[in-house]
Amino acid sequence: MAFPAFFAQAPVIHTHDALAQLLGASGDGRIDYTYADAVRLAGHSCPTVAGAYLMGRAALQALYPDGPAERGQIEVSMPAPASEGTTGVIAQVLTLLTGAAADNGFHGIAGRHARNGLLDYAGRHDEGAITFRRRDTGATVAVELDTSPVPGNPHVRELLGAILQGVANDAQKQAFADGWQERVRRLLLEFADDPRVVRVTRLAA
């Protein structure tokens, strides 16, 4: 699969997963996630997928500043129902990164390593924010995404219209794809640590 080159330049998210270690998927429990992993899960690359990836990264960095995040030991609360807008897509990416799953997640082994019920759609903070909570310490952060500071290609909408109408030629289709991914590239490489784009608020435990 020929991913755009910038995928490999995007930030890597480092985690430790005790279940993966127990079952031999990773000898030391370390699992590193890349943006390409999120794209494989979602089946496409867009500002929503990239934004979800960056929100998860920011939350894990805030909750585990001294080391890899403990995947499977984090509760995630989405601010809206799974069927609303892009909430479900974002939640899937966050499940990948944190291990937190809804009721359909892994039920554990002898009461340990359960992932089900760690992700909900109750919304515990301001509208639009996603909350992440460490199960061991109770440390909690709320994370919000605002992609408006990241400029997009002004011709993308027009090109997409031509594609949807079935009148675009190959050059226009390629121009659309390149323009679409250029905004994703800027989001991941230029704005990943911009607090205007990814806002992290610490909440009382």
C-alpha positions in Angstrom: 0.0 0.0 0.0 1.4 3.4 -1.0 0.6 5.8 1.7 1.5 9.5 1.4 5.1 10.0 2.6 4.1 12.3 5.4 2.3 9.5 7.2 5.7 8.2 8.3 6.7 11.7 9.6 3.6 12.1 11.8 4.1 11.8 15.6 4.3 8.2 17.0 2.3 7.3 20.1 4.0 5.1 22.6 1.9 2.8 24.9 2.3 -0.2 27.2 -0.3 -2.9 27.1 -0.2 -5.5 29.9 -2.7 -7.7 28.1 -0.5 -7.7 25.0 2.4 -8.7 27.1 0.5 -11.4 29.0 -0.7 -13.0 25.8 2.6 -12.7 24.0 1.7 -10.2 21.3 4.5 -8.0 22.6 7.3 -9.4 24.7 7.7 -6.2 26.8 4.1 -4.9 26.4 5.3 -1.9 24.3 3.1 -1.0 21.4 3.8 2.0 19.2 0.9 3.5 17.1 1.4 5.5 14.0 -1.0 7.6 12.0 -1.0 4.9 9.3 -2.5 2.5 12.0 -5.4 5.0 12.4 -5.9 5.2 8.6 -5.9 1.4 8.3 -8.6 1.3 11.0 -10.7 4.1 9.5 -10.1 3.2 5.9 -9.3 6.8 5.0 -7.3 9.8 5.9 -9.0 13.1 6.7 -8.9 15.9 9.3 -11.3 14.0 11.6 -9.1 10.9 11.7 -5.9 13.0 12.1 -7.6 15.1 14.7 -8.8 12.1 16.7 -5.2 10.7 16.5 -3.8 14.0 17.8 -6.4 14.3 20.6 -5.6 10.8 21.8 -1.9 11.7 21.7 -2.3 14.9 23.7 -4.5 13.2 26.3 -2.0 10.3 26.8 0.9 12.7 27.0 -0.9 14.8 29.7 -1.9 11.7 31.7 1.4 9.9 31.4 4.1 12.6 31.2 6.9 10.3 32.3 6.4 7.3 30.2 4.3 5.3 27.9 0.5 5.3 28.5 -1.0 2.2 30.1 -3.3 1.1 27.3 -6.4 -0.5 28.9 -6.3 1.6 32.0 -8.0 4.7 30.6 -11.6 5.6 30.6 -12.9 7.7 27.7 -16.2 9.7 27.6 -17.4 11.0 24.3 -19.5 14.2 24.3 -22.3 13.0 22.0 -24.0 9.8 20.9 -22.0 7.4 18.7 -24.3 8.0 15.7 -24.0 11.8 15.9 -21.7 13.4 13.3 -18.1 12.1 13.4 -18.3 10.9 17.1 -18.2 7.2 16.2 -15.2 7.6 13.9 -13.3 9.5 16.5 -14.2 7.0 19.2 -12.9 4.1 17.1 -9.5 5.8 16.7 -9.4 6.5 20.5 -10.2 2.8 21.2 -7.2 1.9 19.1 -4.9 4.2 21.1 -6.3 3.8 24.6 -7.8 0.3 24.6 -11.0 1.8 26.0 -14.0 0.1 24.4 -17.8 0.3 24.7 -19.9 -2.7 25.9 -18.7 -4.8 23.0 -15.1 -4.7 24.1 -12.9 -7.5 25.6 -14.4 -8.7 28.9 -11.1 -9.6 30.5 -9.5 -12.7 32.0 -10.5 -13.6 35.6 -11.5 -10.1 36.3 -8.4 -8.5 34.8 -7.6 -6.6 31.6 -11.2 -5.9 30.7 -11.7 -3.2 28.1 -15.5 -3.2 27.8 -17.3 -0.4 29.4 -14.3 1.9 29.5 -15.7 4.1 26.7 -19.1 5.8 26.9 -21.0 8.5 25.2 -22.3 10.2 28.3 -20.3 13.5 28.0 -18.9 14.7 31.3 -17.5 18.1 30.4 -18.3 21.1 28.2 -20.0 20.3 25.0 -17.5 19.1 22.4 -14.8 18.0 24.8 -13.7 14.4 25.2 -12.6 13.3 28.7 -9.9 10.8 29.5 -9.4 9.4 33.0 -6.6 7.3 34.4 -8.2 4.4 36.4 -5.3 4.2 38.8 -4.9 7.8 39.9 -8.2 9.4 38.8 -6.2 12.1 36.9 -8.6 13.4 34.2 -8.2 15.7 31.2 -10.7 17.1 28.7 -9.5 17.5 25.1 -11.0 19.6 22.3 -10.2 19.9 18.7 -10.4 23.0 16.5 -9.1 22.6 13.0 -10.1 26.1 11.8 -6.5 27.5 12.2 -5.3 24.9 9.7 -5.9 26.3 6.2 -7.3 24.1 3.5 -7.0 24.1 -0.3 -9.5 26.6 -1.6 -10.2 24.5 -4.7 -11.1 21.3 -2.8 -14.8 21.9 -2.6 -15.1 22.7 -6.3 -13.1 19.7 -7.3 -15.1 17.4 -5.0 -18.3 18.8 -6.7 -17.0 17.8 -10.1 -16.1 14.3 -8.9 -19.5 13.7 -7.3 -21.2 14.9 -10.5 -19.1 12.5 -12.5 -17.5 15.1 -14.7 -14.0 15.3 -13.2 -11.0 14.1 -15.2 -8.1 12.1 -13.8 -6.0 15.3 -13.3 -8.9 16.9 -11.3 -9.3 13.8 -9.2 -5.6 13.7 -8.3 -5.7 17.5 -7.6 -8.5 16.9 -5.1 -6.8 14.0 -3.4 -3.5 16.0 -3.1 -5.3 19.1 -1.8 -7.3 17.0 0.7 -4.2 15.3 2.1 -2.2 18.5 2.2 -4.5 19.8 5.0 -4.1 16.5 6.8 -0.3 16.8 6.4 -0.2 20.3 7.9 -2.4 19.3 10.8 -0.1 16.4 11.7 3.2 18.0 11.0 2.8 21.7 11.7 -0.1 21.9 14.2 0.2 18.7 16.3 1.4 20.7 19.3 -0.5 23.9 18.7 -2.8 24.6 21.7 -5.2 26.5 19.4 -5.9 23.2 17.6 -5.7 20.6 20.3 -6.7 22.1 23.7 -6.1 20.1 26.9 -7.7 21.0 30.2 -6.9 19.3 33.4 -9.9 18.4 35.5 -10.2 17.6 39.2 -9.6 14.0 39.9 
